[in-house]
């Protein structure tokens, strides 16, 4: 089936869990340039309920969605261990793909997906929605322009409040999740830190983790050495005792510093530090920054499919997952791991 230039993009959503219900399907349903034509989930009853809620006409098996010529793009919102094979199958089926993080468990898995996408001339976007927050883009532009001098340290934290679970989910099963808090929270926090710095090479990492009631870690801390002598530190936790989650990034340079959220940027001017924080746009309609970032990410994916810009394939994800893989090895072997 072909699509006229002005026809909506026909989309399938694979996986009908929380991220699909809270973010992807509501946002996609609002767009006039997108038509959600099918959903898929191993829990067929749930998939039918979600399809009815959002007016999606078909519930089909995963394999059928990959091969269906009516589906032009697929949103992969499935457990982590399925991402690599499903992304490859979708790309080989001629689909554009948005994959929730992580792209794959290993650098070689990331490289494989990029290779298949390149050969198929299809777009792949990884669900790193924090990149689409205006304050993150602003901080990155200050770094890229050299306005903070030479960056010598970046610190990230992704701390989620401790919420008792009635039972373990796939996120607490190592064979499905690939790890605990470091894989769940650390992947996105590390990506944000590295993306702001334009993804320098990683030279070594030392990590430690805390494991409580699950088979995977509940918290982890790491220190990595980046090219150019930059120190990267990270703290992640599922068990943070506080009134709200904390997501933070802080950069320190020879001529200035920046942090978010909220965005604050200081530069050395006239022999003393002065605040030069640019004003940021407010999300429309009182929408929170979390869903607004996803809205921007989905818009970016759709526009890339429409050819409004050339989206570079996510080759940097191999660097990210190499760092994560080395961090887990450091935890297991209680030593620094060179990359």
VENDACOR-V978243 format. One record per residue. N is the residue number from 1. SS is DSSP state (2 for helix, 1 for strand, 0 for the rest). PHI is phi in whole degrees, -180 to 180 (999 if undefined). OMEGA is omega in radians with two decimals (* if undefined). Layout:
BEGIN
n:N ss:SS phi:PHI omega:OMEGA
n:N ss:SS phi:PHI omega:OMEGA
END
This chain:
BEGIN
n:1 ss:0 phi:999 omega:3.13
n:2 ss:0 phi:-103 omega:-3.12
n:3 ss:0 phi:-126 omega:3.03
n:4 ss:0 phi:-68 omega:-3.03
n:5 ss:0 phi:-55 omega:-3.07
n:6 ss:0 phi:-98 omega:3.10
n:7 ss:0 phi:-73 omega:3.09
n:8 ss:0 phi:-62 omega:3.03
n:9 ss:1 phi:-74 omega:-3.11
n:10 ss:1 phi:-88 omega:-2.97
n:11 ss:1 phi:-117 omega:2.97
n:12 ss:1 phi:-117 omega:3.11
n:13 ss:1 phi:-114 omega:-3.10
n:14 ss:1 phi:-104 omega:-3.05
n:15 ss:0 phi:105 omega:-3.07
n:16 ss:0 phi:-118 omega:3.10
n:17 ss:0 phi:-79 omega:-3.02
n:18 ss:2 phi:-60 omega:-3.07
n:19 ss:2 phi:-65 omega:3.08
n:20 ss:2 phi:-69 omega:-3.06
n:21 ss:2 phi:-73 omega:-3.05
n:22 ss:2 phi:-86 omega:-2.99
n:23 ss:2 phi:-117 omega:-2.91
n:24 ss:2 phi:-64 omega:-3.07
n:25 ss:2 phi:-65 omega:3.07
n:26 ss:2 phi:-60 omega:-3.12
n:27 ss:2 phi:-70 omega:3.13
n:28 ss:2 phi:-62 omega:-3.10
n:29 ss:2 phi:-66 omega:-3.13
n:30 ss:2 phi:-81 omega:-2.98
n:31 ss:0 phi:-83 omega:3.10
n:32 ss:0 phi:-82 omega:-3.13
n:33 ss:0 phi:-96 omega:3.12
n:34 ss:1 phi:-132 omega:3.06
n:35 ss:1 phi:-128 omega:3.10
n:36 ss:1 phi:-78 omega:-3.01
n:37 ss:1 phi:-99 omega:-3.10
n:38 ss:1 phi:-161 omega:2.96
n:39 ss:1 phi:-129 omega:3.13
n:40 ss:1 phi:-145 omega:3.07
n:41 ss:0 phi:-163 omega:3.12
n:42 ss:0 phi:-66 omega:3.01
n:43 ss:0 phi:-89 omega:-3.02
n:44 ss:2 phi:-64 omega:3.14
n:45 ss:2 phi:-62 omega:3.11
n:46 ss:2 phi:-63 omega:-3.14
n:47 ss:2 phi:-60 omega:3.13
n:48 ss:2 phi:-66 omega:3.12
n:49 ss:2 phi:-64 omega:3.14
n:50 ss:2 phi:-68 omega:3.12
n:51 ss:2 phi:-61 omega:3.12
n:52 ss:2 phi:-65 omega:-3.12
n:53 ss:2 phi:-62 omega:-3.07
n:54 ss:2 phi:-104 omega:3.07
n:55 ss:0 phi:69 omega:3.12
n:56 ss:0 phi:-86 omega:-2.98
n:57 ss:0 phi:-73 omega:-3.01
n:58 ss:1 phi:-132 omega:2.94
n:59 ss:1 phi:-116 omega:-3.04
n:60 ss:0 phi:-132 omega:3.08
n:61 ss:0 phi:-67 omega:-3.12
n:62 ss:2 phi:-54 omega:-3.06
n:63 ss:2 phi:-61 omega:3.14
n:64 ss:2 phi:-67 omega:3.12
n:65 ss:2 phi:-64 omega:-3.13
n:66 ss:2 phi:-61 omega:-3.05
n:67 ss:2 phi:-97 omega:-3.03
n:68 ss:0 phi:-68 omega:-3.13
n:69 ss:0 phi:-68 omega:3.12
n:70 ss:0 phi:-75 omega:-3.11
n:71 ss:0 phi:-88 omega:-3.12
n:72 ss:0 phi:-96 omega:-3.09
n:73 ss:1 phi:-143 omega:-3.11
n:74 ss:1 phi:-126 omega:2.98
n:75 ss:1 phi:-99 omega:-3.13
n:76 ss:1 phi:-93 omega:-3.10
n:77 ss:0 phi:-124 omega:-3.05
n:78 ss:0 phi:-107 omega:3.07
n:79 ss:0 phi:-55 omega:-2.98
n:80 ss:2 phi:-53 omega:-3.01
n:81 ss:2 phi:-67 omega:-3.14
n:82 ss:2 phi:-94 omega:-2.97
n:83 ss:2 phi:-58 omega:-3.03
n:84 ss:2 phi:-61 omega:-3.08
n:85 ss:2 phi:-66 omega:-3.14
n:86 ss:2 phi:-70 omega:3.10
n:87 ss:2 phi:-64 omega:3.12
n:88 ss:2 phi:-62 omega:-3.14
n:89 ss:2 phi:-62 omega:-3.14
n:90 ss:2 phi:-66 omega:3.13
n:91 ss:2 phi:-65 omega:3.11
n:92 ss:2 phi:-66 omega:3.05
n:93 ss:0 phi:-84 omega:3.08
n:94 ss:0 phi:84 omega:-3.10
n:95 ss:0 phi:-96 omega:2.85
n:96 ss:1 phi:-79 omega:-2.99
n:97 ss:1 phi:-136 omega:2.87
n:98 ss:1 phi:-111 omega:-3.06
n:99 ss:1 phi:-111 omega:2.99
n:100 ss:0 phi:-64 omega:-3.09
n:101 ss:0 phi:-64 omega:-0.09
n:102 ss:0 phi:-82 omega:3.10
n:103 ss:0 phi:-62 omega:3.09
n:104 ss:0 phi:-159 omega:-3.12
n:105 ss:0 phi:-75 omega:-2.99
n:106 ss:0 phi:-126 omega:3.04
n:107 ss:2 phi:-59 omega:-3.13
n:108 ss:2 phi:-66 omega:3.08
n:109 ss:2 phi:-65 omega:3.09
n:110 ss:2 phi:-64 omega:3.13
n:111 ss:2 phi:-62 omega:-3.14
n:112 ss:2 phi:-63 omega:-3.14
n:113 ss:2 phi:-63 omega:3.14
n:114 ss:2 phi:-62 omega:3.13
n:115 ss:2 phi:-62 omega:-3.14
n:116 ss:2 phi:-65 omega:3.12
n:117 ss:2 phi:-64 omega:3.13
n:118 ss:2 phi:-63 omega:-3.14
n:119 ss:2 phi:-66 omega:-3.11
n:120 ss:2 phi:-88 omega:-3.08
n:121 ss:0 phi:54 omega:3.14
n:122 ss:0 phi:-122 omega:-3.13
n:123 ss:0 phi:-86 omega:2.98
n:124 ss:1 phi:-127 omega:3.05
n:125 ss:1 phi:-123 omega:3.10
n:126 ss:1 phi:-95 omega:-3.03
n:127 ss:0 phi:-72 omega:3.06
n:128 ss:0 phi:-98 omega:-2.98
n:129 ss:2 phi:-65 omega:-3.12
n:130 ss:2 phi:-60 omega:3.09
n:131 ss:2 phi:-63 omega:-3.04
n:132 ss:2 phi:-97 omega:3.01
n:133 ss:0 phi:-80 omega:-3.07
n:134 ss:2 phi:-55 omega:-3.11
n:135 ss:2 phi:-69 omega:3.09
n:136 ss:2 phi:-68 omega:3.11
n:137 ss:2 phi:-63 omega:3.14
n:138 ss:2 phi:-66 omega:3.14
n:139 ss:2 phi:-64 omega:3.11
n:140 ss:2 phi:-62 omega:-3.13
n:141 ss:2 phi:-67 omega:3.08
n:142 ss:2 phi:-64 omega:3.12
n:143 ss:2 phi:-67 omega:-3.11
n:144 ss:2 phi:-61 omega:-3.14
n:145 ss:0 phi:-82 omega:3.12
n:146 ss:0 phi:72 omega:-3.04
n:147 ss:0 phi:-74 omega:3.09
n:148 ss:0 phi:-102 omega:-3.10
n:149 ss:0 phi:76 omega:3.09
n:150 ss:0 phi:-83 omega:3.12
n:151 ss:1 phi:-75 omega:3.13
n:152 ss:1 phi:-117 omega:3.11
n:153 ss:1 phi:-154 omega:3.00
n:154 ss:1 phi:-135 omega:-3.10
n:155 ss:1 phi:-123 omega:3.10
n:156 ss:1 phi:-123 omega:3.07
n:157 ss:1 phi:-144 omega:3.08
n:158 ss:1 phi:-136 omega:-2.99
n:159 ss:1 phi:-116 omega:3.13
n:160 ss:1 phi:-102 omega:-3.12
n:161 ss:1 phi:-59 omega:3.12
n:162 ss:0 phi:-75 omega:3.13
n:163 ss:0 phi:-126 omega:3.14
n:164 ss:0 phi:-60 omega:3.10
n:165 ss:0 phi:-100 omega:3.10
n:166 ss:0 phi:-64 omega:3.06
n:167 ss:0 phi:-161 omega:-3.13
n:168 ss:0 phi:-66 omega:3.05
n:169 ss:0 phi:-108 omega:3.12
n:170 ss:2 phi:-63 omega:3.14
n:171 ss:2 phi:-68 omega:3.11
n:172 ss:2 phi:-100 omega:3.13
n:173 ss:0 phi:-109 omega:-3.02
n:174 ss:2 phi:-60 omega:-3.11
n:175 ss:2 phi:-70 omega:3.13
n:176 ss:2 phi:-99 omega:-3.08
n:177 ss:2 phi:-89 omega:-3.10
n:178 ss:0 phi:85 omega:-3.12
n:179 ss:0 phi:158 omega:-3.11
n:180 ss:0 phi:-106 omega:-3.07
n:181 ss:2 phi:-60 omega:3.13
n:182 ss:2 phi:-65 omega:3.11
n:183 ss:2 phi:-75 omega:-3.06
n:184 ss:2 phi:-74 omega:-3.09
n:185 ss:2 phi:-101 omega:-3.05
n:186 ss:2 phi:-66 omega:-3.14
n:187 ss:2 phi:-59 omega:-3.12
n:188 ss:2 phi:-73 omega:3.13
n:189 ss:2 phi:-68 omega:3.11
n:190 ss:2 phi:-65 omega:3.12
n:191 ss:2 phi:-60 omega:-3.14
n:192 ss:2 phi:-63 omega:3.13
n:193 ss:2 phi:-62 omega:-3.10
n:194 ss:2 phi:-70 omega:3.14
n:195 ss:2 phi:-64 omega:3.11
n:196 ss:2 phi:-60 omega:3.14
n:197 ss:0 phi:-92 omega:-3.11
n:198 ss:0 phi:66 omega:2.99
n:199 ss:0 phi:52 omega:3.01
n:200 ss:0 phi:-70 omega:3.09
n:201 ss:0 phi:-67 omega:3.09
n:202 ss:1 phi:-100 omega:-3.08
n:203 ss:1 phi:-103 omega:-3.14
n:204 ss:1 phi:-171 omega:-3.12
n:205 ss:1 phi:-150 omega:3.00
n:206 ss:1 phi:-127 omega:-3.08
n:207 ss:1 phi:-137 omega:3.02
n:208 ss:1 phi:-133 omega:-3.08
n:209 ss:1 phi:-142 omega:3.08
n:210 ss:1 phi:-118 omega:3.13
n:211 ss:0 phi:-120 omega:-3.10
n:212 ss:0 phi:-113 omega:-3.01
n:213 ss:0 phi:-94 omega:-3.07
n:214 ss:0 phi:-103 omega:3.07
n:215 ss:0 phi:-76 omega:-3.12
n:216 ss:0 phi:-115 omega:-3.08
n:217 ss:0 phi:-71 omega:3.08
n:218 ss:0 phi:-90 omega:-3.13
n:219 ss:1 phi:-151 omega:3.11
n:220 ss:1 phi:-153 omega:3.07
n:221 ss:1 phi:-133 omega:3.12
n:222 ss:1 phi:-141 omega:3.02
n:223 ss:1 phi:-132 omega:-3.11
n:224 ss:1 phi:-120 omega:3.04
n:225 ss:1 phi:-101 omega:3.13
n:226 ss:1 phi:-107 omega:3.11
n:227 ss:2 phi:-60 omega:-3.10
n:228 ss:2 phi:83 omega:3.11
n:229 ss:2 phi:79 omega:3.14
n:230 ss:1 phi:-79 omega:3.08
n:231 ss:1 phi:-98 omega:3.08
n:232 ss:1 phi:-116 omega:3.07
n:233 ss:1 phi:-120 omega:-3.08
n:234 ss:1 phi:-145 omega:3.03
n:235 ss:1 phi:-132 omega:3.11
n:236 ss:1 phi:-133 omega:-3.14
n:237 ss:1 phi:-161 omega:2.93
n:238 ss:1 phi:-95 omega:-2.98
n:239 ss:1 phi:-121 omega:-3.08
n:240 ss:1 phi:-81 omega:3.12
n:241 ss:0 phi:-90 omega:-3.11
n:242 ss:0 phi:-165 omega:-3.13
n:243 ss:0 phi:-76 omega:-3.14
n:244 ss:0 phi:-154 omega:3.08
n:245 ss:0 phi:-66 omega:3.10
n:246 ss:1 phi:-126 omega:3.09
n:247 ss:1 phi:-125 omega:-3.01
n:248 ss:1 phi:-141 omega:2.97
n:249 ss:1 phi:-137 omega:3.09
n:250 ss:1 phi:-135 omega:3.11
n:251 ss:1 phi:-115 omega:3.06
n:252 ss:1 phi:-127 omega:-3.13
n:253 ss:1 phi:-130 omega:-3.09
n:254 ss:0 phi:-73 omega:-3.12
n:255 ss:0 phi:-125 omega:-3.13
n:256 ss:1 phi:176 omega:3.13
n:257 ss:1 phi:-151 omega:3.12
n:258 ss:1 phi:-147 omega:3.11
n:259 ss:1 phi:-151 omega:3.06
n:260 ss:1 phi:-161 omega:-0.33
n:261 ss:0 phi:-85 omega:-0.16
n:262 ss:0 phi:-73 omega:3.12
n:263 ss:0 phi:-66 omega:3.02
n:264 ss:1 phi:-138 omega:3.13
n:265 ss:1 phi:-132 omega:3.09
n:266 ss:1 phi:-123 omega:3.09
n:267 ss:1 phi:-128 omega:3.05
n:268 ss:1 phi:-80 omega:-3.14
n:269 ss:1 phi:-134 omega:3.13
n:270 ss:0 phi:62 omega:3.09
n:271 ss:0 phi:83 omega:3.10
n:272 ss:1 phi:-149 omega:-3.12
n:273 ss:1 phi:-75 omega:3.10
n:274 ss:1 phi:-125 omega:3.13
n:275 ss:1 phi:-76 omega:3.14
n:276 ss:0 phi:-128 omega:-3.09
n:277 ss:0 phi:-64 omega:3.08
n:278 ss:0 phi:-75 omega:3.08
n:279 ss:0 phi:-69 omega:-3.09
n:280 ss:0 phi:-112 omega:3.10
n:281 ss:0 phi:-68 omega:3.09
n:282 ss:0 phi:-86 omega:3.07
n:283 ss:0 phi:-57 omega:-3.07
n:284 ss:2 phi:-69 omega:3.02
n:285 ss:2 phi:59 omega:-3.14
n:286 ss:2 phi:75 omega:-3.14
n:287 ss:0 phi:-62 omega:-3.12
n:288 ss:0 phi:-76 omega:-3.08
n:289 ss:2 phi:-59 omega:-3.12
n:290 ss:2 phi:-63 omega:-3.12
n:291 ss:2 phi:-72 omega:3.11
n:292 ss:2 phi:-64 omega:3.11
n:293 ss:2 phi:-65 omega:3.08
n:294 ss:2 phi:-64 omega:3.11
n:295 ss:2 phi:-61 omega:3.12
n:296 ss:2 phi:-66 omega:3.13
n:297 ss:2 phi:-63 omega:3.14
n:298 ss:2 phi:-64 omega:3.09
n:299 ss:2 phi:-62 omega:3.11
n:300 ss:2 phi:-61 omega:3.13
n:301 ss:2 phi:-62 omega:-3.13
n:302 ss:2 phi:-62 omega:-3.13
n:303 ss:2 phi:-67 omega:3.07
n:304 ss:2 phi:-67 omega:3.09
n:305 ss:2 phi:-62 omega:-3.13
n:306 ss:0 phi:-75 omega:3.09
n:307 ss:0 phi:80 omega:-3.13
n:308 ss:0 phi:-76 omega:2.95
n:309 ss:0 phi:-159 omega:3.13
n:310 ss:0 phi:-88 omega:3.12
n:311 ss:0 phi:-91 omega:3.11
n:312 ss:0 phi:-66 omega:3.10
n:313 ss:0 phi:-67 omega:-3.00
n:314 ss:0 phi:-78 omega:-3.12
n:315 ss:0 phi:-65 omega:-3.11
n:316 ss:0 phi:-67 omega:-3.13
n:317 ss:2 phi:-66 omega:3.05
n:318 ss:2 phi:-67 omega:3.07
n:319 ss:2 phi:-64 omega:-3.14
n:320 ss:2 phi:-59 omega:-3.07
n:321 ss:2 phi:-74 omega:2.99
n:322 ss:2 phi:-65 omega:3.09
n:323 ss:2 phi:-66 omega:-3.13
n:324 ss:2 phi:-65 omega:3.11
n:325 ss:2 phi:-60 omega:3.13
n:326 ss:2 phi:-67 omega:3.11
n:327 ss:2 phi:-64 omega:3.10
n:328 ss:2 phi:-66 omega:3.08
n:329 ss:2 phi:-65 omega:3.10
n:330 ss:2 phi:-62 omega:3.11
n:331 ss:2 phi:-62 omega:-3.10
n:332 ss:2 phi:-67 omega:-3.02
n:333 ss:2 phi:-102 omega:3.11
n:334 ss:0 phi:52 omega:3.14
n:335 ss:0 phi:-157 omega:3.01
n:336 ss:0 phi:-75 omega:3.13
n:337 ss:1 phi:-113 omega:3.09
n:338 ss:1 phi:-82 omega:3.08
n:339 ss:0 phi:-116 omega:*
END
